[in-house]
Amino acid sequence: MNLNQHKIYLAPLRGVTDSIFRNVFEHYFGNFDFLLTPFIPTVKGTIVNPSHIRDVLPEQNDCTRVIPQIIGNDPAQFLILAHALLDRGYQTVNWNLGCPSPQIVRKMRGSGLLPHYDTIKWFLDSVLPHLRCPLSLKVRLGYETEQDLLKLMPLFNEYPLQEITVHARTGVQMYNGVVKLDEFQKCSSLSNHRIIYNGDIVSLSFFETLTERFQSVNGWMIGRGVVANPFLLGAIRTGTHKRDVARLHAFHNDIYKLNREILFGPAHLLGKMKELWSYLAQSFPEKPKLLKNILKVTRVDQYERLMGEVFGE
């Protein structure tokens, strides 16, 4: 397998893969080819407040590799936000058609849009003639059924899309159950666009299984897998896996320090770190009660003392 032909993308995980995580991760574990940001909601009005796009301001992002993701179903609002991002140096944007959160779906956004063929067509017809950059999509196989994407792929072929990332689950699956590889293959075979695979890449062996099966795919998006095991990116790049607790320690400390500088109050800081540990605890299989103990913490001094025990200080 020629790894040089494969592009690795960081998937967006809301509440986790913000600019602090992205920058600290790449400092310790190597660069992704591209990094998709957690979604940015469209805004009403004609002015985009810098606070609304704080996480993607160019001073803390590589605008050539970071791809802002926008969620919304109003073409005019989408264009206002997209062009505000382009004015700050970004080269492309991504439209979220994959978020499975019930709060999002109820508003007919994210994967909640996938059953609505005519609405998606109207949106693309309204946006693409006026958008000053390429547009990519991140989708699921459908909301309740993969028939949604099977119907949409021929429609997508009518537009000059940059690429389409397909999470191989339906929206109602959330992140549960197995990925549907047969259905992914059916949908991707209908596309004239570059397809990026997303879903459950949590080990080198599964990545190798995917690359062997889907030989026409050379783009792979990984989210939960690299947050749970930050060494996975290096394993995919080199074919070998090395665990270094000292590096994990430094990685954690930088994320903790930078978040402590910007977050208001200990509750916000602890909530942020607990969200990270909901994945990262999997890097410590020898500590089966680690996550449970972290979730019990209610004070910063308790958290810091527990981290000293975790990392052997």
C-alpha positions in Angstrom: 0.0 0.0 0.0 1.4 3.4 -1.1 0.6 5.7 1.8 1.7 8.7 -0.2 -1.5 8.3 -2.3 -3.8 8.5 0.7 -5.0 11.7 2.3 -5.9 11.7 6.0 -8.5 14.1 7.3 -9.4 15.0 10.9 -13.1 14.6 11.5 -15.0 17.3 13.4 -16.1 16.3 16.9 -18.1 19.1 18.5 -16.7 20.1 21.9 -13.4 18.3 21.3 -11.6 19.0 18.1 -11.4 22.8 18.4 -8.4 24.9 17.4 -6.6 24.1 20.7 -6.9 20.4 20.2 -6.0 20.6 16.5 -2.8 22.6 17.1 -1.7 20.7 20.1 -2.4 17.3 18.5 -0.3 18.2 15.4 2.5 19.4 17.6 2.9 16.0 19.3 1.5 13.5 16.8 2.0 14.8 13.3 0.0 16.6 10.7 -3.2 15.7 9.0 -3.5 16.5 5.3 -6.7 18.4 6.0 -8.7 19.2 9.2 -12.5 19.7 9.2 -13.7 22.0 11.9 -16.7 21.3 14.1 -19.7 22.9 12.5 -20.4 26.6 12.6 -24.1 27.5 12.5 -25.2 30.1 9.9 -26.2 33.5 11.3 -29.0 35.9 10.7 -28.2 39.3 9.3 -25.4 40.5 7.1 -22.6 40.8 9.6 -20.6 37.9 11.1 -19.3 38.7 14.5 -15.7 37.6 15.0 -16.8 35.9 18.3 -19.0 33.6 16.2 -16.0 32.3 14.3 -13.4 32.6 17.0 -12.3 29.0 16.6 -11.4 29.5 12.9 -9.7 32.8 13.0 -6.6 32.7 10.8 -4.1 33.5 13.5 -4.6 30.1 15.0 -5.4 28.0 11.9 -3.6 27.0 8.7 -6.1 28.2 6.2 -4.6 26.0 3.5 -5.5 22.8 5.4 -8.3 23.7 7.8 -11.7 23.4 6.2 -14.5 25.3 8.0 -17.7 23.3 8.2 -21.1 25.2 8.0 -24.4 23.9 9.1 -27.7 25.4 8.0 -30.5 25.3 5.5 -30.8 28.9 4.4 -28.8 29.7 1.2 -28.5 33.4 1.9 -27.2 32.9 5.4 -24.8 30.2 4.2 -23.3 32.5 1.6 -22.8 35.3 4.2 -20.9 33.1 6.6 -19.0 31.3 3.8 -17.8 34.6 2.3 -16.8 35.9 5.8 -14.6 32.9 6.1 -13.1 33.3 2.6 -12.4 37.0 3.4 -10.2 35.7 6.2 -8.1 33.5 4.0 -9.9 30.2 3.7 -10.0 28.5 0.4 -13.0 26.2 0.7 -16.0 25.4 2.9 -17.9 22.3 3.8 -21.7 21.8 4.1 -22.8 19.6 7.0 -25.4 17.0 5.9 -24.4 14.5 8.5 -24.9 15.6 12.1 -27.3 13.1 13.7 -28.1 15.1 16.9 -31.9 15.2 17.5 -31.8 18.9 18.2 -30.2 19.5 14.8 -32.4 17.1 12.9 -35.6 18.6 14.3 -34.6 21.9 12.7 -34.1 20.1 9.3 -30.4 20.5 9.4 -27.5 18.1 9.2 -28.7 14.5 8.5 -32.2 15.7 9.0 -32.0 17.2 5.5 -31.1 14.0 3.7 -34.7 12.7 3.0 -35.5 16.1 1.5 -34.3 15.8 -2.1 -36.0 19.0 -3.4 -34.7 21.1 -0.5 -31.1 20.0 -1.1 -31.5 20.7 -4.8 -32.9 24.2 -4.1 -30.1 24.9 -1.7 -27.3 23.9 -4.1 -29.0 25.7 -7.0 -29.2 28.8 -4.8 -25.6 28.7 -3.3 -23.2 27.4 -5.9 -23.7 30.1 -8.6 -22.7 32.7 -6.0 -20.1 30.9 -3.9 -16.6 32.1 -4.5 -14.9 28.9 -3.6 -15.2 25.1 -4.0 -17.9 23.4 -1.8 -17.5 20.0 -0.3 -20.2 17.9 1.5 -20.1 15.7 4.6 -23.1 13.3 4.6 -24.4 10.1 6.0 -25.9 7.2 4.1 -29.3 8.8 4.9 -31.4 9.7 7.9 -33.4 6.5 8.5 -32.3 4.6 5.5 -29.4 4.5 3.0 -32.0 5.0 0.2 -31.6 8.8 0.9 -28.0 8.9 -0.3 -28.7 6.4 -3.1 -31.2 8.9 -4.5 -29.0 12.0 -3.8 -25.8 10.8 -5.4 -27.0 11.2 -9.0 -28.2 14.7 -8.0 -24.8 15.6 -6.6 -23.2 14.5 -9.9 -24.9 17.5 -11.5 -22.9 20.0 -9.4 -19.2 20.9 -9.4 -18.6 19.7 -5.8 -15.0 19.4 -4.6 -15.5 16.1 -2.8 -18.1 14.2 -0.6 -17.3 12.6 2.7 -19.6 9.8 3.6 -20.0 8.5 7.2 -21.1 4.9 6.6 -24.0 5.1 9.0 -27.5 6.5 9.0 -28.5 9.4 11.1 -30.8 7.4 13.4 -27.8 5.1 14.1 -26.0 8.1 15.7 -22.6 6.4 16.4 -24.1 3.1 17.4 -23.9 -0.3 15.6 -21.5 -1.3 12.9 -20.7 0.8 9.9 -22.5 -0.3 6.7 -19.7 -1.0 4.3 -21.9 -2.6 1.6 -24.1 0.4 1.5 -21.1 2.7 1.4 -19.8 0.9 -1.6 -23.2 1.1 -3.4 -23.5 4.9 -2.8 -19.8 5.7 -3.6 -20.0 3.7 -6.8 -22.7 6.1 -8.0 -20.6 9.2 -7.5 -18.6 11.1 -10.1 -16.9 13.0 -7.3 -14.0 12.2 -5.0 -15.3 10.2 -2.1 -13.8 10.4 1.4 -14.6 7.5 3.8 -15.6 8.2 7.4 -16.6 5.8 10.2 -15.0 3.7 12.9 -11.3 3.9 11.7 -10.1 3.0 15.2 -7.1 0.7 14.4 -4.4 0.2 11.8 -5.8 -3.2 10.9 -9.3 -1.8 10.1 -7.7 1.0 8.0 -5.8 -1.6 6.0 -9.0 -3.6 5.6 -10.8 -0.5 4.2 -8.0 0.4 1.8 -7.9 -3.1 0.5 -11.6 -3.2 -0.1 -12.2 0.3 -1.4 -9.2 0.7 -3.7 -10.7 3.6 -5.6 -10.9 5.6 -2.3 -7.8 7.5 -1.2 -9.2 9.9 1.3 -10.0 8.8 4.9 -11.5 10.9 7.7 -10.8 9.9 11.3 -12.3 11.5 14.4 -13.0 9.4 17.5 -10.2 7.0 16.6 -7.4 9.5 16.9 -8.9 11.2 20.0 -9.1 7.9 21.7 -5.7 6.8 20.4 -3.6 9.8 19.3 -0.9 7.4 18.1 -3.2 6.1 15.4 -2.3 8.7 12.9 1.4 7.8 13.1 0.5 4.1 12.9 -1.3 4.7 9.6 1.5 6.8 8.3 4.3 4.4 9.2 2.6 1.0 9.5 3.7 0.6 13.1 2.2 1.6 16.5 4.2 3.0 19.4 2.6 4.2 22.7 4.5 6.8 24.6 2.9 7.9 27.9 5.2 10.8 28.3 4.0 12.3 25.0 0.4 11.7 26.1 1.2 13.5 29.3 2.7 16.5 27.5 -0.3 16.5 25.0 -2.8 16.5 27.9 -1.0 19.2 29.9 -0.9 21.6 26.9 -4.6 21.2 26.2 -5.4 21.6 29.9 -3.2 24.7 30.2 -4.5 26.5 27.1 -8.2 25.7 28.0 -7.6 27.0 31.6 -6.4 30.3 30.1 -9.6 30.9 28.1 -12.5 29.1 29.8 -14.6 30.9 32.3 -14.8 29.0 35.6 -13.8 25.6 36.8 -17.1 23.9 35.7 -16.4 24.8 32.0 -12.8 23.7 32.3 -13.7 20.3 33.9 -16.5 19.8 31.4 -14.1 20.3 28.5 -11.5 17.9 29.9 -14.1 15.3 30.8 -15.3 15.4 27.2 -11.8 14.8 26.0 -11.3 11.9 28.5 -14.5 10.2 27.3 -12.4 9.2 24.3 -8.8 9.5 25.6 -9.4 7.0 28.5 -9.3 4.3 25.9 -5.5 4.9 25.6 -5.2 3.5 29.2 -6.7 0.0 29.0 -4.6 -0.8 32.1 -6.7 1.6 34.1 -10.3 0.4 33.6 -11.8 2.7 36.2 -10.1 5.8 34.9 -13.0 7.4 33.1 -15.4 6.7 36.0 -12.9 8.4 38.4 -12.5 11.4 36.1 -16.2 11.9 35.8 -16.6 11.9 39.6 -14.3 14.9 39.9 -16.0 18.2 40.9 -13.0 20.5 41.6 -9.9 21.5 39.7 -7.5 20.5 42.5 -9.1 17.0 42.5 -8.7 16.8 38.7 -5.0 17.8 38.9 -4.3 15.4 41.7 -5.9 12.6 39.7 -3.9 13.5 36.6 -0.7 13.2 38.7 -1.7 9.7 39.6 -2.6 8.8 35.9 0.7 10.0 34.6 2.8 8.9 37.5 3.9 12.3 38.8 
